[in-house]
């Protein structure tokens, strides 16, 4: 269920700008046209994951056993069979009834293959029983359920006929070429088309018509190809005595090819336009931030994040390495097998020597520096952060546990700390960042000043995404210490850093926030302008910036949302824009549209419930909050909203049950615990209130409301032991605070 919550929250601001159509003089011509001249590249491509990304279901493409096979999991038994040359699946539909579905396409081919089934309204749905295509001796050649058995219930939000398994919205743009969704928001239907069913030549090179025209005229040249410029892979070479090859020219901060060509699909991101891969990344996407739970606290992959966010953290990316240094662009395979490709730039006599491996004879570069994580049950994917284990962060030593399964985290950290440093190795800046990032995740006030120092040190260049992640945490916990950092980052040459500044700005005061957002209002990157618009929508700065500056931003933002109404988050954003204009009717219509697309979308449910409450419709509020509670009982945000509804209804005892669950939830915030503690105090339960606030202050040791309220309640309840503890802790973090100064004389020095 936590994955559902994360998916819903990620979808809240999912937005699209312009339809992806090539200009009139550049048309998509299809892969077969390209292959008539480029046979060698075509042969390599036909062996690739790109070629097999999606194909019409046929005897050549289908790997699964459709010989009238049945598979049972949870509440559902599915049958896989053929009629003539056609493939079918008989399974439960969204109403819980058995139905026969056409298998229209295969989806992928190794180590698993899914199947796209045709349903209603032009939809193709990715069926969640997949074929394990690995060899039988590896456990493959079987049908298996991709998720747990709960999803086999048609009432479950992740049931296969729902939004999260919809090909048109969720998968298609990265599995086919020149995709046009053609979503009709009035009827909630699709008429999706493409020029190539799979990821073909023009997905990367752009429309081919001009290239063909130039070839026919005999005017093709290296500088005039008629295709998208992919960027260059700079050359690396070894200088005498170097253990690592260095670039022969100054690299860009992140290679254009990795970002603008490969990154469009190999990243976890929101769309800012129906993808047109002829456009730069930051004009059409917003990359998800390096935050838990998508990543571990040190930046290693945790959820499915699809490479780019990891790669942009790496020293390789900073040095100018790009995808095609290691991978053949047409077959997708590495240019040399396994870890041999590492030796292209890392001298094996240095990095395979005992001085580096510490005598681990079976040590492999990939296992230590590109650890694999398994997704979809059988799909091992390697981390492209090119991780360097550090004793400074407990998540950082996770790769070591792959072999040292019986060792504790403390043992692993100690072993890494004692590992001999290589001559010429760079400082462990990534480890320092990971240590501080983990500390700020727990609201450790001691990490704030150290983080600000790291971020402002001119001798240290952190990767862009790490800079943004740390800055946002500092801003959330100590806004005044982040003001200079955010203002400086708003002027960065990096669009990723500037967007990070816009994301951090809402933590500042209204005036400070307005200054940052105003400086970014005309940013050249759509990803940044969209972030500014989202921040302005409900921010105090909204009332400070002149309307003449706000209106164009919000108009552009509205256009992005209107173009992606096949996502619930876009409709929720449109509802909020309508409310800003005072258009209640449209706001209600957009909220209802969001829940028609995805009835289980938590942000839409919570926002619509709040809207109905403000409209005086308390019955409607309760209905939608009850729906949210049924869908996600483990969500702190849902439990908190439900608890506040009961407080307004003066059902205080019942409210504390939900406020308690909110305070203890995985996604809890300091405010949830603060409100729970205050509610207990008001219900004349001072000891329990103090216990709750004390536990919360341990979980979030830098939160002002928790620290001051714990100290006040300790004083009012005459709890001398707690008063000593609470006032001492308050003084360490806020030594000039008035509450601390008033209570300080009452404790032992």
C-alpha positions as CSV (number, residue, x, y, z in Angstrom):
1,X,0.0,0.0,0.0
2,X,3.0,2.3,0.6
3,X,3.8,2.0,-3.1
4,X,0.2,3.2,-3.9
5,X,0.7,6.3,-1.7
6,X,4.1,7.1,-3.3
7,X,2.6,6.6,-6.8
8,X,-0.4,8.9,-6.0
9,X,1.8,11.6,-4.5
10,X,4.2,11.4,-7.5
11,X,1.2,11.9,-9.8
12,X,-0.1,15.0,-8.1
13,X,1.9,17.4,-10.1
14,X,2.3,15.2,-13.2
15,X,1.8,17.7,-16.1
16,X,2.1,18.0,-19.8
17,X,2.5,21.0,-22.1
18,X,2.4,20.5,-25.9
19,X,1.4,17.6,-28.1
20,X,4.5,15.9,-29.7
21,X,4.2,16.6,-33.4
22,X,7.1,17.1,-35.7
23,X,7.3,20.3,-37.7
24,X,5.8,20.1,-41.2
25,X,9.1,19.6,-42.9
26,X,10.3,16.9,-40.6
27,X,8.1,13.8,-40.6
28,X,8.5,10.3,-39.0
29,X,9.1,7.8,-41.7
30,X,9.3,4.5,-39.8
31,X,12.2,2.2,-39.0
32,X,11.9,0.1,-42.2
33,X,12.9,3.1,-44.2
34,X,16.0,3.6,-42.1
35,X,17.0,0.0,-42.3
36,X,17.1,-0.1,-46.1
37,X,20.4,1.7,-45.8
38,X,21.6,1.1,-42.3
39,X,21.6,-2.7,-42.2
40,X,24.4,-3.2,-39.7
41,X,22.7,-0.9,-37.2
42,X,19.4,-2.6,-37.9
43,X,20.8,-6.1,-37.2
44,X,22.1,-4.8,-33.8
45,X,18.9,-3.1,-33.0
46,X,16.8,-6.3,-33.6
47,X,18.7,-7.9,-30.7
48,X,18.0,-5.1,-28.3
49,X,15.6,-4.4,-25.5
50,X,14.4,-1.4,-27.5
51,X,13.3,-3.6,-30.4
52,X,11.5,-6.0,-28.0
53,X,10.0,-3.2,-25.9
54,X,6.6,-3.9,-27.6
55,X,5.6,-6.1,-30.5
56,X,2.4,-7.4,-32.0
57,X,1.5,-10.7,-30.4
58,X,2.6,-13.5,-32.7
59,X,4.3,-16.9,-32.6
60,X,7.7,-15.1,-33.1
61,X,7.2,-12.6,-30.3
62,X,5.2,-14.5,-27.6
63,X,7.4,-16.4,-25.2
64,X,4.8,-17.5,-22.7
65,X,3.0,-20.8,-22.6
66,X,-0.5,-20.3,-24.0
67,X,-1.2,-24.0,-24.3
68,X,-4.4,-23.7,-22.3
69,X,-2.5,-23.0,-19.2
70,X,-4.1,-21.8,-15.9
71,X,-2.5,-19.8,-13.1
72,X,-4.1,-19.0,-9.8
73,X,-3.1,-16.3,-7.3
74,X,-5.3,-14.8,-4.6
75,X,-8.9,-14.3,-5.7
76,X,-8.2,-15.0,-9.3
77,X,-7.5,-17.9,-11.7
78,X,-6.4,-16.9,-15.2
79,X,-6.3,-19.0,-18.3
80,X,-3.8,-18.5,-21.2
81,X,-4.8,-20.0,-24.5
82,X,-4.9,-19.6,-28.3
83,X,-7.6,-19.7,-31.0
84,X,-6.0,-20.1,-34.3
85,X,-3.2,-17.6,-34.5
86,X,-4.7,-15.3,-31.9
87,X,-3.7,-15.2,-28.2
88,X,-6.2,-14.8,-25.3
89,X,-6.3,-14.5,-21.6
90,X,-9.5,-15.4,-19.6
91,X,-9.5,-13.6,-16.3
92,X,-11.5,-11.4,-14.0
93,X,-12.6,-8.0,-15.3
94,X,-13.0,-4.8,-13.3
95,X,-16.5,-5.9,-12.2
96,X,-15.2,-9.2,-10.9
97,X,-16.6,-11.3,-13.7
98,X,-14.7,-13.7,-16.0
99,X,-14.0,-12.3,-19.4
100,X,-11.9,-13.3,-22.5
101,X,-9.4,-10.6,-23.5
102,X,-7.4,-10.3,-26.7
103,X,-3.6,-10.3,-26.2
104,X,-2.7,-7.5,-28.6
105,X,1.0,-6.9,-27.9
106,X,4.0,-8.4,-26.0
107,X,5.8,-6.1,-23.6
108,X,9.4,-6.8,-23.2
109,X,11.1,-10.2,-23.5
110,X,13.7,-10.8,-20.8
111,X,13.9,-11.7,-18.0
112,X,10.1,-11.4,-18.1
113,X,7.4,-10.7,-20.6
114,X,4.1,-9.0,-20.0
115,X,1.1,-8.9,-22.3
116,X,-1.1,-6.0,-23.3
117,X,-4.8,-6.7,-23.2
118,X,-7.5,-4.7,-25.0
119,X,-10.2,-3.3,-22.7
120,X,-12.7,-0.5,-23.2
121,X,-12.3,3.1,-24.3
122,X,-9.3,2.5,-26.5
123,X,-7.3,1.3,-23.5
124,X,-4.6,-1.3,-23.5
125,X,-3.8,-2.7,-20.0
126,X,-0.6,-4.4,-18.9
127,X,-1.8,-7.7,-17.4
128,X,-0.1,-8.3,-14.0
129,X,0.6,-12.0,-14.5
130,X,3.9,-12.2,-16.4
131,X,5.9,-14.9,-18.1
132,X,9.3,-15.6,-16.4
133,X,11.4,-16.0,-19.5
134,X,14.6,-17.0,-17.8
135,X,15.8,-20.6,-18.3
136,X,14.1,-23.3,-16.2
137,X,17.3,-24.0,-14.3
138,X,17.3,-20.3,-13.1
139,X,13.7,-20.7,-11.9
140,X,12.1,-19.4,-15.1
141,X,9.7,-20.7,-17.8
142,X,6.6,-20.1,-15.5
143,X,3.7,-17.7,-15.1
144,X,3.9,-15.6,-11.9
145,X,2.1,-12.8,-10.2
146,X,4.0,-9.5,-10.4
147,X,2.6,-8.1,-7.2
148,X,1.1,-9.6,-4.0
149,X,-2.1,-11.5,-4.0
150,X,-4.1,-8.5,-2.7
151,X,-4.1,-6.9,-6.1
152,X,-6.1,-9.8,-7.6
153,X,-9.2,-8.3,-5.9
154,X,-11.1,-6.1,-8.5
155,X,-11.7,-3.5,-5.7
156,X,-7.9,-3.1,-5.1
157,X,-6.4,0.2,-6.5
158,X,-3.7,-1.8,-8.3
159,X,-6.1,-4.2,-10.0
160,X,-4.9,-4.7,-13.6
161,X,-7.7,-2.8,-15.3
162,X,-7.0,0.4,-13.4
163,X,-5.0,3.5,-14.0
164,X,-1.7,2.2,-12.7
165,X,-1.6,-0.6,-15.3
166,X,-2.8,1.6,-18.2
167,X,-0.5,1.5,-21.2
168,X,-1.7,4.7,-22.9
169,X,-0.9,6.9,-19.9
170,X,1.7,5.1,-18.0
171,X,3.9,3.1,-20.4
172,X,3.4,3.9,-24.0
173,X,5.6,7.0,-24.6
174,X,8.7,5.0,-23.7
175,X,7.8,1.7,-25.5
176,X,6.8,3.1,-28.9
177,X,8.0,5.8,-31.3
178,X,6.3,9.1,-32.0
179,X,3.4,8.3,-29.7
180,X,0.2,10.4,-29.7
181,X,-2.1,9.6,-26.8
182,X,-5.2,11.4,-28.2
183,X,-7.0,11.4,-24.8
184,X,-10.5,12.6,-24.7
185,X,-11.2,14.0,-21.2
186,X,-14.9,14.4,-21.8
187,X,-15.5,10.7,-22.6
188,X,-12.4,9.4,-20.7
189,X,-11.2,7.5,-23.8
190,X,-8.1,7.1,-25.9
191,X,-7.3,6.9,-29.6
192,X,-3.6,6.3,-29.3
193,X,-1.3,6.0,-32.3
194,X,2.4,5.8,-33.1
195,X,4.7,5.5,-36.1
196,X,6.6,2.5,-34.9
197,X,5.2,0.0,-32.4
198,X,8.6,-0.3,-30.5
199,X,11.5,1.9,-29.6
200,X,12.9,2.5,-33.1
201,X,15.5,4.7,-34.9
202,X,13.5,7.9,-34.7
203,X,12.9,7.6,-31.0
204,X,16.6,8.7,-30.6
205,X,17.5,10.3,-33.9
206,X,14.3,12.3,-34.4
207,X,12.1,12.4,-37.6
208,X,13.9,11.0,-40.6
209,X,12.2,12.7,-43.6
210,X,14.8,15.5,-43.8
211,X,17.6,13.0,-43.6
212,X,16.1,10.9,-46.4
213,X,15.6,14.1,-48.5
214,X,19.3,15.1,-48.1
215,X,20.5,11.6,-48.9
216,X,18.4,11.7,-52.1
217,X,19.9,15.0,-53.0
218,X,23.5,13.9,-52.2
219,X,23.9,16.8,-49.7
220,X,24.3,14.8,-46.5
221,X,27.3,15.8,-44.4
222,X,28.6,15.4,-40.8
223,X,27.3,18.9,-40.0
224,X,24.0,18.6,-41.9
225,X,22.4,15.2,-41.3
226,X,18.8,16.3,-41.1
227,X,18.5,14.4,-37.8
228,X,18.6,15.4,-34.1
229,X,22.0,16.3,-32.8
230,X,22.8,13.7,-30.2
231,X,25.8,15.2,-28.6
232,X,29.3,13.9,-28.6
233,X,31.0,11.3,-26.5
234,X,34.2,12.9,-25.5
235,X,37.5,10.9,-25.7
236,X,39.3,9.7,-22.5
237,X,42.9,8.8,-22.3
238,X,45.5,7.8,-19.6
239,X,48.3,10.1,-18.7
240,X,51.5,8.5,-17.4
241,X,51.0,7.3,-13.9
242,X,47.2,7.8,-13.9
243,X,45.0,5.0,-12.6
244,X,41.9,6.5,-14.2
245,X,41.5,7.8,-17.7
246,X,40.7,11.5,-18.0
247,X,38.7,13.5,-20.6
248,X,40.7,15.1,-23.4
249,X,38.3,18.1,-23.4
250,X,36.3,19.9,-20.8
251,X,33.0,18.0,-20.3
252,X,29.6,19.5,-19.9
253,X,28.1,19.2,-16.4
254,X,26.0,16.3,-17.7
255,X,26.4,14.9,-21.2
256,X,23.7,16.1,-23.7
257,X,23.3,12.6,-25.0
258,X,22.7,11.0,-21.6
259,X,20.3,13.8,-20.6
260,X,18.4,14.7,-23.7
261,X,18.3,11.4,-25.6
262,X,18.6,8.5,-23.3
263,X,17.4,10.3,-20.2
264,X,13.9,11.0,-21.5
265,X,12.9,7.4,-21.0
266,X,15.6,6.1,-18.7
267,X,14.5,8.3,-15.8
268,X,11.7,8.6,-13.3
269,X,10.1,11.9,-14.2
270,X,6.9,13.8,-14.8
271,X,6.1,14.9,-18.3
272,X,5.8,18.5,-19.3
273,X,4.5,17.7,-22.8
274,X,3.6,14.7,-24.7
275,X,7.2,13.5,-25.1
276,X,9.0,14.9,-28.1
277,X,12.6,13.6,-27.8
278,X,13.8,16.2,-30.3
279,X,13.5,18.7,-27.4
280,X,15.9,19.1,-24.4
281,X,15.1,17.2,-21.3
282,X,14.3,20.3,-19.1
283,X,11.8,21.5,-21.7
284,X,9.6,18.4,-21.4
285,X,10.4,16.6,-18.1
286,X,10.8,17.1,-14.4
287,X,13.2,14.6,-12.9
288,X,12.1,13.1,-9.5
289,X,14.3,14.2,-6.6
290,X,16.9,12.2,-4.8
291,X,14.7,11.5,-1.8
292,X,13.6,8.5,0.3
293,X,11.7,6.3,-0.4
294,X,12.8,6.4,-4.1
295,X,16.4,6.2,-3.0
296,X,18.3,5.2,0.1
297,X,19.7,7.9,2.3
298,X,23.0,7.7,0.5
299,X,21.5,8.0,-3.0
300,X,21.5,4.3,-4.0
301,X,18.5,3.1,-5.9
302,X,15.6,1.8,-3.8
303,X,12.4,2.0,-5.9
304,X,12.3,1.9,-9.7
305,X,14.1,5.1,-10.8
306,X,15.4,4.1,-14.2
307,X,19.1,5.2,-14.2
308,X,19.3,8.9,-14.9
309,X,18.8,10.1,-11.4
310,X,21.5,7.7,-10.2
311,X,23.9,8.5,-13.1
312,X,23.7,12.2,-12.5
313,X,25.0,11.7,-8.9
314,X,28.1,9.9,-10.2
315,X,31.7,11.1,-10.7
316,X,31.5,9.5,-14.1
317,X,28.8,11.9,-15.2
318,X,30.7,14.8,-13.8
319,X,33.8,13.7,-15.7
320,X,31.9,13.6,-19.0
321,X,31.2,9.8,-19.3
322,X,28.0,9.1,-21.2
323,X,25.9,6.1,-21.9
324,X,27.6,5.1,-25.2
325,X,31.0,5.0,-23.6
326,X,29.9,1.7,-22.0
327,X,26.9,0.6,-24.1
328,X,26.5,0.1,-27.9
329,X,23.7,2.5,-28.8
330,X,22.0,0.1,-31.2
331,X,22.2,-3.3,-29.4
332,X,22.1,-1.8,-25.9
333,X,24.7,-4.3,-24.8
334,X,27.9,-3.3,-23.0
335,X,30.8,-2.9,-25.3
336,X,32.7,-5.5,-23.3
337,X,31.3,-8.3,-21.1
338,X,30.6,-7.6,-17.5
339,X,33.2,-5.7,-15.5
340,X,35.7,-5.8,-18.4
341,X,34.1,-2.6,-19.7
342,X,35.3,-0.9,-16.5
343,X,38.9,-1.5,-17.6
344,X,38.3,0.9,-20.5
345,X,38.9,3.8,-18.1
346,X,40.1,2.1,-14.8
347,X,43.5,0.3,-15.0
348,X,43.0,-3.3,-14.0
349,X,46.5,-3.6,-12.6
350,X,45.5,-1.0,-10.0
351,X,41.8,-1.8,-9.4
352,X,42.0,-5.6,-9.4
353,X,45.2,-5.7,-7.3
354,X,45.1,-6.9,-3.7
355,X,45.7,-3.4,-2.5
356,X,42.3,-2.4,-3.9
357,X,40.3,-5.6,-3.4
358,X,42.0,-6.4,0.0
359,X,42.5,-10.0,-1.1
360,X,38.8,-10.6,-2.1
361,X,39.7,-12.9,-5.0
362,X,36.1,-13.1,-6.3
363,X,35.6,-9.3,-6.0
364,X,33.9,-7.8,-9.0
365,X,33.7,-4.1,-9.9
366,X,30.0,-4.4,-10.5
367,X,29.0,-6.1,-7.3
368,X,30.7,-3.4,-5.2
369,X,30.2,-0.3,-7.3
370,X,27.1,-1.1,-9.3
371,X,25.1,-3.3,-6.9
372,X,21.9,-4.9,-8.4
373,X,18.4,-4.6,-7.0
374,X,15.6,-6.9,-8.1
375,X,12.4,-5.4,-9.4
376,X,9.2,-7.1,-10.8
377,X,10.3,-10.3,-9.0
378,X,13.1,-11.4,-11.4
379,X,14.6,-8.3,-13.0
380,X,18.0,-7.4,-11.6
381,X,18.9,-3.8,-12.4
382,X,22.3,-2.3,-11.5
383,X,22.8,1.1,-9.8
384,X,24.4,3.7,-12.1
385,X,25.5,5.9,-9.2
386,X,28.8,4.0,-9.4
387,X,28.7,3.8,-5.7
388,X,31.7,4.1,-3.4
389,X,30.9,2.4,-0.1
390,X,31.5,4.8,2.8
391,X,31.7,4.2,6.6
392,X,29.9,7.5,7.1
393,X,26.4,6.2,6.3
394,X,24.9,2.8,7.1
395,X,23.0,2.5,3.8
396,X,26.3,3.1,2.0
397,X,27.7,-0.3,3.1
398,X,24.6,-2.3,1.8
399,X,26.5,-3.7,-1.2
400,X,29.0,-5.4,1.2
401,X,26.2,-7.4,2.8
402,X,25.6,-9.2,-0.5
403,X,28.6,-11.4,0.3
404,X,28.9,-10.7,4.1
405,X,25.4,-11.8,4.9
406,X,26.1,-12.8,8.4
407,X,27.8,-9.5,9.4
408,X,26.1,-6.6,11.2
409,X,26.0,-3.1,9.8
410,X,28.4,-1.9,12.5
411,X,30.9,-4.6,11.4
412,X,30.5,-3.6,7.7
413,X,31.0,0.1,8.5
414,X,34.1,-0.7,10.6
415,X,35.5,-2.8,7.8
416,X,35.0,-0.1,5.2
417,X,36.6,2.5,7.5
418,X,39.7,0.4,7.8
419,X,39.9,-0.3,4.1
420,X,43.2,1.2,2.8
421,X,42.8,4.3,0.7
422,X,44.1,4.2,-2.8
423,X,46.9,6.7,-3.6
424,X,45.4,9.6,-5.4
425,X,41.8,8.8,-4.4
426,X,39.5,11.8,-4.0
427,X,38.0,12.8,-0.6
428,X,34.8,11.0,0.4
429,X,32.5,13.9,-0.4
430,X,29.7,11.6,-1.4
431,X,30.0,9.9,2.0
432,X,29.9,13.3,3.8
433,X,26.7,14.2,1.8
434,X,25.1,10.8,2.7
435,X,25.9,11.3,6.4
436,X,24.3,14.7,6.5
437,X,21.4,13.7,4.3
438,X,20.5,10.8,6.6
439,X,20.9,13.1,9.7
440,X,18.6,15.7,8.2
441,X,16.0,13.0,7.3
442,X,15.7,12.5,11.1
443,X,15.6,16.3,11.7
444,X,18.9,16.2,13.5
445,X,19.6,19.9,14.3
446,X,23.4,19.2,14.6
447,X,23.5,18.5,10.9
448,X,22.1,21.8,9.7
449,X,25.2,24.0,10.1
450,X,27.4,21.3,8.7
451,X,25.2,20.9,5.7
452,X,25.1,24.6,5.1
453,X,28.9,24.6,5.3
454,X,29.2,21.7,2.8
455,X,26.8,23.4,0.4
456,X,28.6,26.8,0.5
457,X,32.2,25.5,0.3
458,X,33.7,26.8,-3.0
459,X,36.2,24.0,-3.0
460,X,33.5,21.3,-3.2
461,X,31.3,20.6,-6.2
462,X,28.5,18.3,-5.4
463,X,26.4,16.8,-8.2
464,X,23.4,19.0,-8.9
465,X,20.7,16.6,-7.6
466,X,22.6,16.1,-4.3
467,X,22.9,19.9,-3.9
468,X,19.2,20.3,-4.3
469,X,18.2,17.4,-2.0
470,X,20.3,18.7,0.9
471,X,19.3,22.3,0.4
472,X,15.6,21.4,0.6
473,X,16.1,19.6,3.9
474,X,18.0,22.5,5.4
475,X,15.3,24.9,4.2
476,X,12.5,22.8,5.7
477,X,14.2,22.7,9.1
478,X,16.1,26.0,9.4
479,X,14.8,28.4,6.7
480,X,17.1,31.3,7.7
481,X,20.2,29.2,7.2
482,X,19.1,28.3,3.7
483,X,18.2,31.8,2.3
484,X,21.6,32.5,0.9
485,X,22.0,29.0,-0.5
486,X,18.7,29.1,-2.3
487,X,19.3,32.6,-3.7
488,X,22.7,31.5,-5.1
489,X,21.2,28.3,-6.5
490,X,18.4,30.2,-8.2
491,X,21.2,31.8,-10.3
492,X,22.9,28.5,-11.1
493,X,23.7,27.6,-14.8
494,X,22.1,24.2,-14.1
495,X,18.3,23.8,-14.6
496,X,18.2,21.0,-12.1
497,X,19.7,23.2,-9.4
498,X,17.5,26.2,-10.3
499,X,14.4,23.9,-10.1
500,X,15.7,22.7,-6.7
501,X,15.7,26.4,-5.6
502,X,12.1,26.7,-6.6
503,X,11.2,23.6,-4.7
504,X,13.0,24.8,-1.6
505,X,11.5,28.4,-1.8
506,X,8.1,27.6,-0.1
507,X,10.0,27.0,3.2
508,X,11.1,30.6,3.3
509,X,9.2,33.6,4.6
510,X,6.7,35.2,2.1
511,X,9.1,38.0,1.2
512,X,12.1,35.8,0.8
513,X,10.1,33.3,-1.2
514,X,8.7,36.0,-3.5
515,X,12.2,37.2,-4.3
516,X,13.4,33.7,-5.2
517,X,10.3,32.8,-7.3
518,X,10.4,36.2,-9.0
519,X,14.0,35.6,-10.1
520,X,12.9,32.3,-11.7
521,X,9.7,33.4,-13.3
522,X,11.3,33.9,-16.7
523,X,13.6,30.9,-16.5
524,X,14.5,29.4,-19.9
525,X,13.6,25.9,-18.7
526,X,10.0,24.9,-18.6
527,X,10.8,22.4,-15.8
528,X,11.8,25.4,-13.6
529,X,8.9,27.7,-14.6
530,X,6.4,24.9,-13.9
531,X,7.9,24.4,-10.5
532,X,7.6,28.2,-9.8
533,X,3.9,28.1,-10.9
534,X,3.2,25.2,-8.6
535,X,4.9,26.9,-5.7
536,X,2.9,30.1,-6.4
537,X,-0.4,28.5,-6.6
538,X,-1.0,28.2,-2.8
539,X,2.0,30.2,-1.5
540,X,2.0,33.4,0.6
541,X,4.2,34.9,-2.2
542,X,1.1,34.8,-4.3
543,X,-0.1,37.9,-2.6
544,X,3.3,39.7,-2.8
545,X,4.3,39.2,-6.5
546,X,2.5,41.5,-8.9
547,X,-0.4,39.8,-10.8
548,X,1.3,40.8,-14.1
549,X,4.1,38.4,-13.2
550,X,2.0,35.6,-11.8
551,X,-0.6,35.4,-14.6
552,X,1.6,34.4,-17.5
553,X,3.2,31.7,-15.3
554,X,-0.1,30.3,-14.2
555,X,-1.5,30.4,-17.8
556,X,1.4,28.4,-19.0
557,X,1.0,26.0,-16.1
558,X,-2.7,25.6,-16.9
559,X,-1.8,24.7,-20.5
560,X,0.6,22.0,-19.3
561,X,-2.2,20.5,-17.1
562,X,-4.9,20.7,-19.7
563,X,-2.7,18.7,-22.1
564,X,-2.3,15.8,-19.6
565,X,-5.8,15.3,-18.2
566,X,-5.3,11.5,-18.5
567,X,-3.5,11.8,-15.2
568,X,-5.3,12.5,-11.9
569,X,-2.7,15.0,-10.7
570,X,-3.3,17.3,-13.7
571,X,-7.0,17.5,-12.9
572,X,-6.3,18.2,-9.3
573,X,-4.0,21.0,-10.3
574,X,-6.6,22.4,-12.6
575,X,-9.1,22.3,-9.7
576,X,-6.7,24.4,-7.6
577,X,-6.3,26.9,-10.4
578,X,-10.0,27.1,-10.8
579,X,-10.4,27.8,-7.1
580,X,-7.8,30.6,-7.4
581,X,-10.0,32.2,-10.0
582,X,-13.1,31.7,-7.8
583,X,-14.6,29.2,-10.3
584,X,-16.3,26.7,-8.0
585,X,-18.1,24.8,-10.7
586,X,-15.0,24.1,-12.7
587,X,-13.1,23.2,-9.6
588,X,-15.7,20.5,-8.7
589,X,-15.7,19.3,-12.3
590,X,-11.9,18.8,-12.3
591,X,-11.8,17.1,-8.9
592,X,-14.5,14.6,-10.2
593,X,-12.4,14.1,-13.4
594,X,-9.3,13.3,-11.3
595,X,-11.2,10.6,-9.5
596,X,-12.8,9.3,-12.7
597,X,-9.3,8.7,-14.0
598,X,-8.1,7.1,-10.8
599,X,-10.7,6.6,-8.0
600,X,-7.9,5.7,-5.6
601,X,-5.8,8.8,-6.0
602,X,-5.0,10.0,-2.5
603,X,-4.1,13.6,-3.2
604,X,-7.3,14.0,-5.2
605,X,-9.4,12.4,-2.5
606,X,-7.9,14.5,0.3
607,X,-8.1,17.7,-1.7
608,X,-11.6,17.1,-2.9
609,X,-12.7,16.3,0.7
610,X,-11.3,19.6,1.9
611,X,-13.0,21.4,-1.0
612,X,-16.4,19.9,0.0
613,X,-15.8,20.9,3.6
614,X,-15.2,24.5,2.6
615,X,-18.4,24.3,0.5
616,X,-20.3,23.2,3.6
617,X,-20.8,19.7,2.3
618,X,-19.7,17.7,5.4
619,X,-21.4,14.5,4.3
620,X,-19.3,14.6,1.1
621,X,-16.1,15.3,3.0
622,X,-16.8,12.3,5.2
623,X,-17.6,10.1,2.2
624,X,-14.3,10.8,0.4
625,X,-12.2,10.7,3.5
626,X,-13.7,7.3,4.4
627,X,-12.8,6.2,0.8
628,X,-9.3,7.3,1.4
629,X,-9.1,5.6,4.7
630,X,-10.3,2.3,3.2
631,X,-7.7,2.6,0.4
632,X,-4.7,3.6,2.5
633,X,-5.2,2.9,6.2
634,X,-1.4,3.1,6.7
635,X,-1.1,6.7,5.3
636,X,-0.3,9.3,7.9
637,X,-1.8,12.0,5.7
638,X,-5.1,10.2,5.5
639,X,-5.3,9.3,9.2
640,X,-4.5,12.9,10.0
641,X,-7.2,14.4,7.7
642,X,-9.7,11.9,9.1
643,X,-8.7,12.8,12.7
644,X,-9.1,16.5,12.1
645,X,-12.6,15.9,10.6
646,X,-13.6,14.2,13.9
647,X,-12.1,17.0,15.9
648,X,-14.3,19.5,14.0
649,X,-17.2,17.2,14.7
650,X,-16.3,17.4,18.4
651,X,-15.7,13.7,18.6
652,X,-12.4,14.2,20.4
653,X,-11.8,10.7,21.8
654,X,-12.4,9.1,18.4
655,X,-10.2,11.6,16.8
656,X,-7.2,10.7,18.9
657,X,-7.3,7.1,17.6
658,X,-6.6,8.5,14.1
659,X,-4.2,11.2,15.2
660,X,-2.2,8.5,17.0
661,X,-1.9,6.4,13.8
662,X,-1.0,9.5,11.8
663,X,1.8,10.4,14.3
664,X,3.3,6.9,14.1
665,X,3.0,6.4,10.3
666,X,5.9,5.9,8.0
667,X,5.0,9.1,6.2
668,X,4.4,11.1,9.4
669,X,5.5,14.6,9.8
670,X,6.4,16.6,13.0
671,X,3.0,18.4,12.7
672,X,1.1,15.1,13.0
673,X,2.8,14.3,16.3
674,X,2.4,17.9,17.5
675,X,-1.3,17.9,16.9
676,X,-1.7,14.5,18.5
677,X,0.2,15.6,21.6
678,X,-1.8,18.8,21.9
679,X,-5.1,16.9,21.6
680,X,-4.1,14.6,24.4
681,X,-3.2,17.6,26.6
682,X,-6.6,19.1,25.9
683,X,-8.3,15.8,26.8
684,X,-6.6,16.1,30.3
685,X,-4.0,13.3,29.6
686,X,-0.8,15.3,30.4
687,X,1.5,12.3,31.0
688,X,0.6,10.7,27.7
689,X,0.8,14.0,25.9
690,X,4.4,14.5,27.3
691,X,5.3,10.9,26.2
692,X,4.1,11.5,22.7
693,X,5.9,14.8,22.4
694,X,9.1,13.3,23.9
695,X,9.0,10.4,21.5
696,X,8.4,12.8,18.6
697,X,11.2,15.1,19.7
698,X,13.5,12.1,19.5
699,X,12.3,11.3,16.0
700,X,12.5,14.9,14.8
701,X,14.9,16.5,17.3
702,X,15.1,19.9,15.6
703,X,11.4,20.7,15.3
704,X,10.5,24.0,17.0
705,X,6.9,23.2,17.9
706,X,7.7,19.9,19.4
707,X,10.6,21.2,21.5
708,X,8.8,24.3,22.8
709,X,5.5,22.5,23.5
710,X,7.3,19.6,25.3
711,X,9.1,22.2,27.5
712,X,5.8,24.1,28.3
713,X,3.9,21.0,29.1
714,X,6.7,19.7,31.4
715,X,6.6,23.0,33.3
716,X,2.8,23.1,33.5
717,X,2.6,19.5,34.7
718,X,5.5,20.1,37.2
719,X,7.5,17.2,35.8
720,X,11.0,18.2,36.9
721,X,12.8,15.3,35.1
722,X,11.1,16.1,31.7
723,X,11.5,19.8,32.3
724,X,15.3,19.4,32.6
725,X,15.5,17.3,29.5
726,X,13.1,19.4,27.4
727,X,14.6,22.8,28.3
728,X,18.2,21.6,27.8
729,X,17.3,20.2,24.3
730,X,15.5,23.4,23.4
731,X,18.4,25.5,24.4
732,X,20.9,23.5,22.3
733,X,18.9,24.2,19.1
734,X,17.2,27.5,19.9
735,X,19.4,29.3,22.5
736,X,17.8,32.7,21.9
737,X,14.2,31.5,22.0
738,X,11.9,33.3,24.5
739,X,10.5,30.0,25.9
740,X,13.9,28.7,26.6
741,X,15.1,32.0,28.2
742,X,12.0,32.0,30.4
743,X,12.4,28.4,31.6
744,X,16.2,28.2,31.7
745,X,16.4,29.5,35.3
746,X,14.3,26.6,36.4
747,X,16.7,23.8,35.5
748,X,20.1,22.6,36.7
749,X,23.0,24.1,34.7
